[in-house]
Structures are given as C-alpha cells and as structure tokens.
C-alpha cells in the first residue's frame, strides 16, 4: 500500500486536495472518484518532505484545547465543519490553522472526521482518532470529545507532576557529573605531576579516576558514535512491531517509574472501555478500539489476545487473568461486572482506583527517590574525597620521610 496525493474538482467547481491510500495509481484514482471528485492529478508520495519531517508538531495543550473547544461548539449546535472553520480562524498557530483547514476540507469531500484526523498522525494521536471514530459510530461525538479532553488533561497533569518530581534528582546528578569532570581535568593532572617527581605511587581511587579520564579522552569518538548508534537503533526498532513490543515491555519493568506507567495505562484502559460500553458498543468492537488507544504494545498484545478469546465466546476476565500486566484486582472487577451486567460501572470504579493510585505514587515519587539519591551522592562524594585527599596525605608522609 502507498499514499497518493491528489488534486480534484467537485461538481460545483471547487478544487480540493488530499491524500488516499491505495495499492496502485488506478485504485487511487477510483478512490478519489468515490468521493464525488473529478481527479485532476494523482501522484504517489515518494518520500516525506523536509518540512514534514522537521515541521513543528502541535503541543499537548493545543490538542486538548481543540477537543475542549470542539465539544463546546458542538454542544451549542454548531455543525462540525463550521466549528473547525471557527477554530481555524481563531488560532494564531499557523500549523494548527493549516491542520484544521485540511481536516475540514477532507470532511467536505465525504470523509469522516476520524478519517480526516488520521491524515495527520504527527498532530493527532491514535487515542484521539480512535475516540473520535467511536463517537461518530455511536452518534455521541460530543460526549466522546468531552471524555477525550478530560483524559488528555489528566494525563498531561500527570506528566507535568512527574517532571516536577524528577527535576531535583536530575539536577543533583548533573552537578555530580560536572564535579567529576572538573576534578578529572583540572585537579588530578596536578597531582599526577607532583607524584611523578616524588616517586610515590598514587592511591587506588586516584588511579581509577585518572584511568577513567585517559580512557574517555582517548576514545571519545567511539563513545559518541556508540551513543548515536544506540539512538538510531532505538528509533529504527521503535518503528517495527517486535522492537516496539520490546521497548514497551522494558518501560514497564523500569524500577519506580515502571509501576506508575502501568497504573496510568490500566486507568486509561478502564476509562476508555467503560466509556465505550456505556455508549452501547459491543465488547468485541470496544476492545478493538481500546487496543488502538492504550499506547503500549505490551498491553495491546494482551488486549488483542483477550479479544480473540471473547470472539470465541469466552468472557473478558478469563483471558486477562493469564496476563501478568493485568493485576488480580482488575480481573476480579471485570469478572464481577460481567456476572452482574454492570461492566461499565466496574470499569469506571477501576479507573478511579488507579487514578488515585497514580496520584499517590507521583506525590511520593520524590520520597522514594531521595534515599536512593542520598546513597549514590554519599558514595560519589566519598570516592571523590578519597581520590583528592589521599594523594595529599601520601605526599606529606613521603616528604616527612
């Protein structure tokens, strides 16, 4: 499948542009014609332009604002295309203005709102597109936009609090690295010269620091190349299913932070699934949408496996029980919901529980990190002190003798 850019004309004589996904050019032309357009130009997009690759993305708060303002306008009875045009005129962000106008134009050619948003994957996430698609299919687009905005606001708030809680540890580690660099490049070379003249052997901590300095200075191109290669390997592997799965599993295993991420993902899973079930979506279709909104390949694979079992007639709780990513509490709440016919309520309670757990974990993140930081800082300061002062004591002893 390839992406084709087209330029077409409506029956009213209006010129429109957009993109379609097709196996070949004739199929792309037919796809344009099915939208009620006369295709004037259809061309395969060979590669992304420099502007596309390095162009400005939308900020999280801008995306949240779009969802919140669209909800307000739709609730007031304003048509969708008119709402998009209004937002486009109001915004001062050129990228957002162009994006909203493109989405509006695509809707006017016959595409759905979700399909139009999907044409801008670098601006709107899978969560955004999937929630909008669910809203369109159920006729509850306005409600979905409201829930989407609330979810995005909550997650943005969590990210901000995690950043705030980790600023102090990052500053301490940065200052420690700077102190190491100054001692290695400024202080130790002077000791090396003095000890070379005195014939006294340098202490072990000092020799270790000098060895680190010499190794780094002699091999810095290799270290830089290794860092670049690791970054490239990460970027490339993250675009493959197997690589993304491995990376997302690793994220969930990171000490301290991993459990917070998992709780946040479980809250999103429960919240979105509860919204879909409440809206009357069949459980199989709901799980398909949730899999596109979770945002972690490890959980996605488990949800898809559970969905396959539900298709065969089993309940949701049974396949999830075999997963190590879904705690027993989640499984039990889902099982109770299925038995009592109140799955949406049980999922909503599960989401609220994990929201509180995430709040508590974030508030205590600094408290958890402080003891570890103190131990690392103490060991580092002791090592630096020994590396600096032991040579002075040894030199003084040698001069006395």
SETORMI-90171 format. One record per residue: x, y, z of N, C-alpha, C in turn; residue in one letter. Coordinates in pm, whole numbers, padded with zeros to 5 digits, always signed. Example, Ala and Ser with C-alpha at 12.3 -4.5 7.8 and 13.67 -1.06 7.14 Angstrom:
BEGIN
+01319-00569+00780+01230-00450+00780+01320-00330+00780A +01285-00225+00708+01367-00106+00714+01290+00003+00787S 
This chain:
BEGIN
+00084-00120+00000+00000+00000+00000+00088+00125+00000X +00045+00226-00075+00119+00352-00082+00021+00468-00066X +00077+00583-00033-00004+00702-00015+00006+00789-00141X -00111+00833-00194-00115+00913-00316-00176+01050-00284X -00108+01154-00329-00162+01289-00317-00245+01320-00441X -00360+01383-00420-00446+01411-00535-00494+01556-00534X -00533+01600-00649-00599+01731-00667-00723+01705-00751X -00838+01738-00694-00963+01707-00762-01058+01824-00764X -01168+01808-00838-01268+01915-00851-01406+01859-00820X -01481+01934-00741-01617+01894-00707-01712+01930-00821X -01836+01886-00809-01936+01917-00912-01966+02065-00918X -01942+02134-00805-01965+02279-00801-01847+02358-00856X -01739+02286-00894-01623+02354-00950-01519+02394-00848X -01531+02343-00726-01434+02376-00622-01318+02279-00627X -01196+02332-00616-01077+02249-00619-01037+02206-00478X -01009+02077-00462-00972+02022-00332-00848+01934-00347X -00770+01927-00242-00652+01841-00239-00658+01750-00118X -00585+01641-00123-00582+01548-00011-00495+01428-00044X -00505+01325+00035-00429+01203+00011-00518+01081+00029X -00487+00974-00042-00556+00846-00027-00451+00735-00020X -00489+00625+00040-00400+00509+00049-00453+00402-00045X -00367+00354-00136-00410+00255-00235-00291+00169-00276X -00322+00056-00342-00216-00035-00385-00146+00015-00511X -00219+00088-00595-00160+00139-00719-00234+00265-00760X -00187+00327-00870-00245+00455-00912-00389+00441-00961X -00424+00339-01042-00565+00326-01083-00661+00313-00964X -00617+00237-00863-00703+00223-00745-00715+00355-00671X -00606+00433-00668-00611+00564-00605-00708+00657-00679X -00707+00650-00811-00798+00732-00891-00943+00695-00862X -00970+00564-00855-01107+00520-00823-01148+00566-00683X -01053+00564-00591-01083+00609-00456-01119+00757-00453X -01050+00836-00535-01083+00979-00544-01221+00999-00606X -01253+00918-00707-01382+00929-00775-01497+00892-00683X -01475+00795-00593-01581+00755-00499-01616+00867-00402X -01527+00965-00389-01554+01079-00301-01634+01188-00372X -01674+01159-00498-01752+01256-00573-01667+01363-00638X -01539+01334-00659-01448+01431-00718-01405+01387-00857X -01372+01485-00939-01311+01457-01069-01159+01467-01049X -01086+01354-01056-00941+01360-01031-00867+01434-01141X -00798+01540-01103-00719+01619-01198-00572+01578-01194X -00525+01538-01076-00385+01498-01061-00374+01400-00945X -00315+01285-00971-00293+01184-00867-00147+01139-00877X -00074+01154-00768+00069+01123-00771+00111+01058-00640X +00193+00952-00650+00240+00882-00531+00337+00970-00454X +00321+00971-00320+00414+01044-00234+00535+00955-00211X +00644+00985-00278+00763+00901-00270+00830+00909-00134X +00839+01026-00079+00908+01045+00048+00852+01168+00116X +00871+01174+00245+00827+01290+00322+00919+01408+00293X +00861+01521+00284+00941+01641+00261+01015+01679+00388X +01116+01769+00371+01192+01815+00488+01100+01885+00586X +01005+01960+00534+00912+02032+00621+00826+01935+00701X +00791+01822+00639+00709+01722+00708+00788+01656+00819X +00917+01626+00792+00999+01556+00889+01035+01647+01005X +01074+01771+00972+01122+01860+01076+01021+01967+01113X +00898+01956+01059+00797+02057+01085+00752+02056+01231X +00692+02166+01270+00650+02183+01408+00531+02094+01439X +00538+02026+01552+00425+01946+01598+00335+02032+01686X +00214+01982+01708+00123+02051+01797+00157+02016+01941X +00149+02115+02029+00172+02090+02171+00053+02016+02229X +00079+01947+02340-00028+01870+02404-00145+01960+02444X -00113+02079+02498-00222+02166+02542-00303+02221+02424X -00239+02232+02306-00313+02276+02187-00412+02169+02141X -00371+02044+02147-00461+01934+02110-00577+01926+02209X -00546+01942+02337-00652+01941+02440-00751+02054+02416X -00698+02171+02380-00783+02287+02356-00875+02264+02237X -00824+02198+02134-00907+02165+02017-01025+02076+02059X -00995+01971+02136-01102+01881+02181-01203+01954+02268X -01153+02037+02360-01243+02108+02452-01330+02209+02377X -01271+02285+02284-01348+02386+02211-01447+02322+02113X -01406+02212+02050-01499+02141+01962-01619+02090+02039X -01595+02038+02158-01705+01990+02243-01802+02104+02273X -01748+02221+02307-01832+02336+02340-01915+02381+02221X -01852+02387+02104-01922+02432+01983-02029+02331+01940X -01996+02203+01943-02093+02101+01904-02210+02096+02001X -02180+02117+02130-02287+02118+02231-02382+02235+02208X -02329+02343+02150-02412+02460+02120-02490+02443+01990X -02469+02329+01920-02543+02302+01798-02475+02351+01671X -02349+02390+01680-02276+02435+01562-02231+02313+01481X -02253+02310+01350-02208+02196+01268-02057+02176+01278X -02014+02052+01252-01874+02017+01270-01782+02100+01180X -01815+02109+01051-01728+02183+00959-01722+02332+00995X -01834+02386+01040-01837+02526+01083-01752+02544+01209X -01760+02446+01299-01679+02450+01422-01530+02450+01390X -01490+02364+01297-01350+02357+01257-01305+02487+01192X -01392+02545+01108-01359+02672+01044-01344+02783+01148X -01430+02781+01249-01423+02881+01356-01293+02870+01434X -01256+02747+01470-01130+02726+01543-01011+02766+01458X -01018+02739+01329-00909+02774+01239-00889+02925+01232X -00999+03001+01231-00990+03147+01225-00938+03205+01357X -00972+03141+01468-00936+03196+01600-00790+03173+01636X -00732+03061+01592-00597+03026+01636-00491+03113+01570X -00385+03141+01644-00271+03215+01592-00159+03121+01548X -00176+02991+01578-00075+02891+01542-00094+02852+01395X +00007+02881+01313-00004+02856+01170-00020+02708+01140X +00055+02622+01213+00048+02478+01191-00091+02425+01224X -00146+02469+01337-00279+02426+01377-00384+02478+01279X -00369+02600+01233-00464+02658+01136-00467+02574+01008X -00349+02541+00955-00342+02461+00832-00400+02322+00854X -00373+02265+00970-00422+02130+01000-00574+02128+01008X -00633+02224+01078-00778+02230+01093-00846+02254+00958X -00786+02339+00876-00843+02363+00744-00837+02238+00657X -00726+02163+00667-00714+02039+00591-00817+01937+00636X -00838+01925+00768-00938+01833+00821-01077+01872+00772X -01107+02001+00776-01239+02049+00730-01260+02018+00582X -01157+02043+00501-01168+02017+00356-01190+01868+00329X -01122+01782+00402-01138+01638+00383-01279+01591+00421X -01334+01650+00526-01471+01616+00566-01570+01656+00456X -01546+01770+00396-01635+01818+00291-01629+01733+00164X -01521+01655+00148-01511+01565+00032-01580+01432+00058X -01631+01412+00179-01704+01289+00209-01639+01199+00312X -01521+01235+00358-01456+01153+00460-01517+01180+00597X -01500+01084+00686-01546+01104+00823-01445+01192+00897X -01486+01239+01013-01398+01322+01095-01273+01243+01136X -01294+01117+01176-01181+01033+01218-01083+01008+01104X -01137+00980+00986-01051+00957+00869-00972+01082+00835X -01033+01197+00849-00964+01324+00821-00854+01350+00922X -00881+01319+01050-00778+01336+01152-00662+01239+01131X -00694+01118+01084-00591+01016+01062-00491+01057+00954X -00527+01156+00871-00435+01206+00770-00321+01288+00831X -00331+01314+00961-00230+01394+01031-00182+01319+01156X -00115+01204+01138-00073+01124+01253+00032+01192+01340X +00104+01290+01283+00203+01362+01363+00140+01472+01447X +00011+01498+01426-00060+01600+01503-00159+01539+01602X -00232+01434+01558-00335+01373+01642-00300+01226+01667X -00297+01188+01792-00257+01054+01831-00362+00951+01795X -00323+00822+01807-00419+00713+01785-00535+00721+01883X -00506+00762+02005-00611+00778+02105-00714+00879+02058X -00669+00993+02009-00759+01098+01963-00845+01047+01848X -00781+00987+01748-00853+00939+01630-00953+00829+01667X -00910+00735+01751-00997+00623+01788-01118+00668+01868X -01098+00761+01960-01210+00812+02041-01310+00887+01952X -01257+00965+01857-01346+01036+01765-01423+00936+01678X -01353+00833+01632-01419+00730+01550-01530+00661+01628X -01502+00631+01755-01605+00568+01839-01724+00662+01857X -01697+00790+01875-01805+00888+01890-01891+00899+01766X -01827+00894+01649-01903+00901+01524-01989+00777+01504X -01934+00660+01538-02008+00535+01516-02127+00523+01608X -02118+00583+01728-02227+00572+01824-02320+00694+01821X -02283+00796+01744-02363+00918+01743-02343+01003+01866X -02235+00978+01941-02206+01051+02065-02071+01121+02055X -02047+01186+01941-01919+01252+01919-01893+01359+02023X -01995+01434+02057-01978+01543+02155-01935+01488+02290X -02000+01380+02336-01964+01319+02464-01822+01263+02460X -01785+01200+02349-01651+01143+02337-01544+01252+02340X -01571+01365+02277-01476+01476+02280-01458+01528+02421X -01567+01533+02497-01559+01577+02636-01474+01480+02719X -01499+01350+02702-01421+01249+02775-01275+01248+02730X -01256+01268+02601-01120+01271+02548-01042+01389+02606X -01104+01506+02610-01037+01623+02666-01002+01602+02813X -01097+01543+02888-01071+01516+03031-00955+01418+03049X -00952+01314+02964-00846+01214+02972-00710+01275+02937X -00706+01354+02831-00581+01418+02789-00532+01518+02894X -00625+01592+02955-00589+01687+03060-00530+01614+03181X -00593+01503+03219-00544+01426+03333-00404+01371+03307X -00381+01317+03188-00251+01260+03157-00144+01369+03144X -00181+01485+03090-00086+01596+03082-00047+01644+03222X -00145+01647+03311-00117+01686+03450-00022+01586+03517X -00043+01457+03490+00046+01354+03547+00189+01369+03495X +00202+01392+03365+00336+01410+03307+00407+01531+03369X +00331+01639+03389+00391+01759+03448+00436+01733+03591X +00358+01658+03667+00395+01630+03806+00514+01535+03814X +00522+01440+03720+00638+01350+03719+00765+01428+03685X +00755+01519+03588+00871+01603+03554+00913+01687+03673X +00814+01743+03744+00845+01826+03860+00913+01745+03970X +00868+01621+03988+00925+01536+04094+01065+01488+04062X +01101+01485+03933+01232+01433+03894+01334+01543+03861X +01293+01670+03869+01386+01778+03839+01501+01780+03938X +01469+01770+04069+01574+01776+04172+01677+01664+04156X +01634+01537+04143+01734+01431+04123+01819+01453+03998X +01758+01502+03890+01834+01524+03767+01938+01636+03786X +01901+01740+03860+01997+01848+03888+02114+01798+03970X +02084+01715+04072+02190+01662+04158+02286+01575+04077X +02231+01488+03993+02315+01401+03911+02398+01484+03813X +02337+01588+03756+02411+01675+03664+02526+01746+03732X +02503+01800+03853+02609+01867+03928+02719+01770+03967X +02681+01647+03998+02781+01545+04034+02870+01513+03914X +02811+01501+03797+02890+01475+03676+02984+01592+03646X +02935+01714+03669+03020+01832+03647+03139+01833+03744X +03112+01796+03869+03221+01791+03969+03325+01686+03929X +03281+01571+03882+03372+01467+03835+03459+01520+03722X +03396+01591+03627+03470+01641+03511+03576+01741+03553X +03542+01833+03646+03638+01934+03692+03756+01868+03763X +03728+01772+03850+03835+01705+03924+03927+01627+03830X +03865+01558+03731+03945+01477+03640+04033+01564+03550X +03979+01677+03500+04052+01758+03403+04140+01866+03466X +04110+01909+03589+04184+02021+03649+04268+01980+03769X +04205+01908+03863+04273+01879+03990+04372+01763+03976X +04327+01650+03924+04412+01531+03921+04540+01546+03837X +04537+01615+03722+04662+01629+03647+04775+01692+03728X +04741+01782+03823+04844+01844+03907+04903+01741+04004X +04817+01656+04060+04866+01551+04148+04957+01455+04072X +04919+01426+03949+04998+01331+03869+05141+01382+03850X +05153+01514+03822+05286+01571+03804+05368+01569+03931X +05307+01603+04044+05378+01603+04171+05425+01463+04209X +05339+01363+04190+05373+01227+04230+05476+01166+04135X +05475+01209+04009+05575+01159+03915+05715+01202+03956X +05725+01324+04013+05855+01374+04057+05899+01313+04189X +05801+01282+04276+05834+01229+04409+05861+01079+04408X +05812+01010+04307+05831+00866+04300+05734+00787+04385X +05635+00853+04448+05535+00786+04533+05417+00741+04446X +05370+00619+04470+05259+00566+04391+05128+00633+04429X +05046+00664+04331+04915+00724+04356+04822+00621+04420X +04731+00668+04509+04633+00578+04570+04539+00518+04465X +04473+00408+04499+04384+00339+04406+04270+00427+04355X +04194+00501+04442+04085+00585+04390+04135+00689+04289X +04256+00746+04316+04311+00846+04224+04348+00782+04091X +04409+00663+04099+04446+00593+03976+04322+00557+03894X +04213+00523+03962+04089+00488+03892+04033+00609+03818X +04033+00726+03884+03983+00846+03819+04070+00885+03700X +04202+00873+03717+04292+00906+03607+04271+00810+03491X +04249+00682+03523+04224+00584+03418+04095+00616+03342X +03991+00656+03417+03865+00695+03353+03887+00815+03262X +03963+00913+03310+03992+01032+03231+04067+00998+03103X +04172+00916+03116+04253+00880+02999+04172+00799+02897X +04091+00706+02947+04009+00624+02858+03907+00708+02783X +03843+00801+02856+03743+00887+02793+03806+00978+02688X +03922+01035+02722+03988+01128+02630+04039+01059+02505X +04087+00934+02522+04144+00861+02408+04037+00802+02318X +03919+00775+02375+03817+00702+02298+03686+00779+02284X +03690+00912+02303+03563+00987+02297+03491+00974+02163X +03562+00963+02049+03486+00944+01924+03406+00815+01923X +03465+00710+01986+03395+00581+01992+03270+00593+02079X +03283+00664+02193+03168+00682+02282+03056+00762+02214X +03095+00867+02143+02995+00949+02072+02926+00866+01965X +03007+00789+01889+02950+00705+01783+02856+00600+01842X +02893+00544+01957+02809+00442+02022+02675+00502+02065X +02680+00625+02119+02556+00692+02162+02466+00719+02041X +02526+00766+01932+02449+00794+01811+02387+00665+01755X +02468+00558+01752+02418+00430+01701+02303+00377+01787X +02317+00390+01919+02210+00346+02008+02082+00426+01984X +02097+00557+01964+01980+00642+01938+01913+00602+01807X +01994+00578+01704+01940+00538+01574+01873+00401+01583X +01940+00308+01654+01884+00173+01671+01750+00179+01744X +01744+00265+01847+01619+00281+01921+01509+00335+01830X +01545+00437+01749+01445+00498+01661+01395+00399+01558X +01488+00321+01499+01450+00226+01395+01368+00111+01454X +01415+00057+01566+01345-00057+01627+01207-00018+01679X +01192+00109+01721+01062+00153+01772+00956+00158+01662X +01001+00155+01536+00907+00158+01423+00869+00018+01374X +00928-00086+01434+00893-00223+01399+00808-00283+01511X +00714-00371+01480+00629-00429+01585+00708-00498+01695X +00808-00579+01657+00887-00652+01757+00968-00555+01842X +01027-00454+01779+01106-00357+01853+01021-00275+01947X +00905-00229+01901+00814-00152+01986+00767-00235+02105X +00739-00363+02082+00695-00451+02190+00805-00464+02296X +00929-00484+02252+01041-00499+02345+01064-00370+02425X +01055-00255+02357+01076-00127+02424+00967-00101+02528X +00843-00127+02490+00731-00101+02583+00734-00195+02702X +00775-00320+02681+00790-00411+02794+00898-00363+02889X +01008-00314+02833+01118-00262+02915+01072-00142+02997X +00992-00055+02938+00942+00062+03010+00862+00022+03133X +00786-00083+03122+00705-00128+03234+00787-00195+03343X +00913-00233+03309+00999-00301+03407+01097-00205+03475X +01097-00079+03435+01189+00017+03497+01150+00036+03644X +01245+00021+03735+01213+00038+03878+01154+00176+03907X +01062+00180+03999+00997+00302+04049+00903+00363+03944X +00954+00395+03826+00873+00462+03723+00781+00363+03652X +00829+00240+03626+00751+00140+03555+00613+00114+03615X +00605+00091+03748+00472+00069+03808+00377+00187+03791X +00430+00310+03795+00345+00428+03775+00290+00429+03633X +00376+00398+03536+00333+00393+03396+00225+00288+03377X +00244+00169+03437+00146+00061+03423+00011+00101+03484X +00013+00164+03602-00112+00208+03664-00183+00310+03577X -00106+00400+03516-00165+00500+03427-00229+00435+03305X -00162+00333+03251-00216+00262+03134-00342+00184+03171X -00342+00122+03288-00461+00048+03332-00579+00143+03355X -00549+00263+03403-00655+00363+03421-00713+00402+03286X -00624+00422+03186-00671+00458+03052-00754+00345+02992X -00705+00222+03005-00778+00106+02954-00919+00099+03013X -00928+00112+03145-01057+00101+03212-01149+00217+03176X -01092+00337+03169-01174+00455+03142-01232+00452+03001X -01147+00422+02902-01194+00420+02763-01292+00306+02739X -01262+00188+02794-01352+00074+02776-01486+00100+02843X -01484+00164+02961-01609+00198+03029-01692+00295+02945X -01626+00393+02884-01698+00490+02801-01761+00423+02680X -01690+00329+02619-01743+00260+02500-01858+00168+02536X -01843+00093+02646-01950+00002+02689-02074+00082+02726X -02055+00195+02795-02167+00281+02832-02239+00334+02709X -02162+00360+02603-02220+00413+02479-02292+00307+02397X -02288+00182+02442-02358+00076+02373-02276-00002+02272X -02144+00018+02274-02058-00056+02182-02051-00203+02222X -02053-00296+02126-02029-00437+02159-01888-00452+02217X -01872-00548+02307-01745-00564+02377-01631-00594+02281X -01658-00671+02174-01552-00705+02078-01503-00580+02008X -01595-00497+01961-01557-00373+01894-01490-00277+01993X -01539-00276+02116-01480-00189+02218-01335-00225+02244X -01306-00354+02251-01168-00398+02275-01078-00362+02157X -01134-00367+02038-01056-00329+01919-01016-00182+01926X -01109-00098+01968-01081+00045+01979-00984+00072+02094X -01006+00005+02207-00919+00025+02324-00775-00014+02290X -00758-00120+02211-00623-00163+02173-00550-00054+02096X -00625+00031+02024-00564+00140+01948-00540+00264+02032X -00589+00264+02155-00578+00385+02237-00488+00368+02359X -00453+00246+02394-00375+00223+02515-00237+00288+02506X -00170+00272+02392-00042+00337+02374+00077+00260+02424X +00061+00130+02450+00173+00046+02491+00157-00090+02423X +00258-00128+02343+00247-00250+02263+00232-00375+02349X +00293-00375+02468+00283-00492+02556+00138-00515+02599X +00068-00407+02637-00072-00420+02676-00161-00445+02554X -00124-00386+02441-00202-00405+02319-00207-00553+02281X -00091-00621+02288-00087-00763+02252-00175-00846+02345X -00178-00809+02473-00263-00882+02569-00411-00856+02543X -00444-00731+02510-00583-00696+02481-00630-00766+02354X -00547-00772+02253-00583-00840+02129-00600-00990+02151X -00515-01047+02236-00529-01189+02269-00660-01214+02343X -00693-01125+02436-00820-01138+02508-00939-01120+02415X -00927-01027+02321-01036-01004+02225-01061-01129+02141X -00953-01197+02101-00968-01320+02022-01045-01425+02100X -01023-01430+02232-01095-01526+02315-01241-01486+02333X -01266-01355+02342-01404-01307+02355-01483-01339+02229X -01418-01326+02114-01484-01360+01987-01529-01505+01986X -01452-01591+02054-01487-01734+02061-01596-01763+02163X -01640-01661+02235-01749-01680+02328-01711-01677+02475X -01584-01657+02505-01541-01652+02644-01561-01512+02700X -01553-01502+02834-01562-01372+02898-01430-01298+02888X -01431-01171+02925-01309-01089+02917-01216-01119+03033X -01270-01148+03149-01186-01166+03268-01093-01287+03256X -01143-01396+03198-01063-01520+03192-00933-01504+03114X -00933-01449+02992-00805-01433+02920-00713-01328+02985X -00772-01225+03046-00689-01123+03110-00620-01177+03236X -00682-01279+03297-00624-01338+03418-00488-01402+03389X -00468-01448+03265-00342-01512+03228-00232-01410+03198X -00267-01284+03191-00168-01180+03160-00104-01130+03288X +00029-01109+03284+00098-01058+03403+00090-00907+03412X +00034-00842+03311+00022-00696+03314-00110-00650+03376X -00208-00741+03386-00337-00706+03445-00345-00767+03585X -00340-00683+03690-00342-00733+03828-00472-00805+03860X -00470-00889+03965-00591-00962+04005-00709-00871+04034X -00683-00752+04089-00793-00662+04121-00871-00621+03997X -00799-00592+03888-00865-00555+03763-00948-00671+03710X -00888-00790+03713-00957-00909+03663-01083-00937+03743X -01075-00925+03876-01191-00951+03962-01302-00849+03938X -01266-00723+03923-01367-00619+03897-01437-00644+03764X -01361-00685+03662-01421-00715+03532-01511-00838+03542X -01465-00940+03616-01545-01062+03633-01678-01031+03703X -01672-00948+03807-01795-00910+03878-01888-00831+03785X -01828-00742+03706-01908-00664+03612-01977-00751+03508X -01906-00852+03459-01966-00942+03361-02077-01027+03422X -02058-01071+03546-02158-01156+03612-02285-01078+03647X -02267-00950+03685-02383-00869+03730-02440-00781+03620X -02378-00780+03503-02426-00695+03395-02395-00548+03416X -02296-00518+03498-02259-00379+03526-02110-00357+03496X -02067-00407+03380-01926-00398+03344-01880-00254+03335X -01964-00165+03280-01924-00025+03267-01898+00040+03403X -01983+00009+03502-01966+00066+03636-01839+00013+03703X -01815-00117+03689-01695-00177+03749-01568-00120+03686X -01573-00099+03555-01456-00041+03486-01434+00103+03529X -01543+00178+03548-01531+00317+03593-01470+00322+03733X -01510+00229+03820-01453+00225+03955-01306+00185+03950X -01273+00092+03861-01133+00051+03845-01048+00169+03800X -01100+00246+03705-01028+00363+03657-01007+00465+03768X -01110+00488+03848-01098+00583+03960-00996+00534+04062X -00993+00404+04086-00897+00347+04180-00754+00372+04132X -00728+00346+04005-00593+00363+03953-00557+00511+03937X -00657+00595+03917-00628+00739+03918-00574+00781+04054X -00637+00732+04161-00589+00764+04296-00452+00703+04321X -00430+00580+04271-00300+00515+04287-00189+00594+04217X -00219+00642+04096-00120+00721+04022-00091+00851+04096X -00197+00917+04146-00178+01041+04222-00088+01016+04343X -00116+00911+04417-00037+00879+04536+00107+00847+04499X +00127+00771+04393+00262+00731+04352+00344+00852+04308X +00281+00944+04236+00352+01063+04189+00389+01153+04307X +00295+01168+04402+00323+01251+04519+00439+01196+04601X +00453+01063+04602+00558+01000+04682+00683+00966+04600X +00684+01011+04473+00798+00979+04388+00928+01039+04443X +00923+01165+04487+01041+01230+04544+01084+01160+04671X +00988+01118+04754+01021+01049+04878+01090+00917+04852X +01049+00849+04745+01111+00721+04710+01251+00741+04653X +01267+00847+04572+01395+00871+04506+01501+00928+04601X +01459+01002+04705+01554+01068+04793+01653+00972+04860X +01608+00861+04922+01706+00770+04984+01807+00714+04884X +01758+00676+04765+01848+00625+04662+01947+00732+04618X +01897+00854+04605+01983+00965+04565+02088+00995+04671X +02050+00988+04798+02145+01014+04907+02256+00909+04909X +02220+00782+04886+02321+00676+04884+02419+00698+04769X +02366+00727+04649+02453+00749+04532+02542+00871+04555X +02482+00977+04610+02558+01100+04634+02667+01077+04739X +02633+01002+04846+02731+00974+04951+02849+00894+04901X +02821+00791+04822+02928+00707+04767+03016+00789+04672X +02953+00872+04591+03028+00952+04495+03117+01054+04563X +03061+01123+04665+03140+01223+04739+03256+01156+04811X +03232+01039+04871+03339+00966+04940+03450+00927+04843X +03411+00879+04727+03510+00839+04627+03594+00959+04580X +03526+01073+04555+03597+01193+04512+03691+01242+04622X +03642+01240+04747+03725+01287+04858+03850+01200+04874X +03833+01069+04864+03949+00980+04874+04046+01003+04759X +03990+01023+04639+04077+01043+04522+04156+01173+04532X +04099+01273+04599+04165+01403+04608+04259+01413+04729X +04212+01367+04845+04288+01389+04969+04392+01280+04998X +04368+01158+04955+04467+01054+04980+04603+01087+04917X +04607+01138+04795+04738+01175+04739+04810+01281+04822X +04733+01376+04876+04794+01482+04958+04855+01423+05084X +04782+01332+05149+04834+01270+05271+04958+01185+05241X +04951+01110+05132+05066+01026+05095+05188+01111+05061X +05163+01225+04995+05273+01313+04959+05338+01375+05082X +05252+01415+05178+05305+01473+05303+05385+01370+05381X +05337+01245+05383+05411+01140+05452+05545+01114+05385X +05547+01118+05250+05672+01094+05178+05772+01208+05205X +05721+01331+05216+05810+01445+05241+05868+01439+05383X +05790+01388+05482+05841+01375+05619+05953+01274+05627X +05941+01169+05545+06044+01066+05549+06163+01102+05462X 
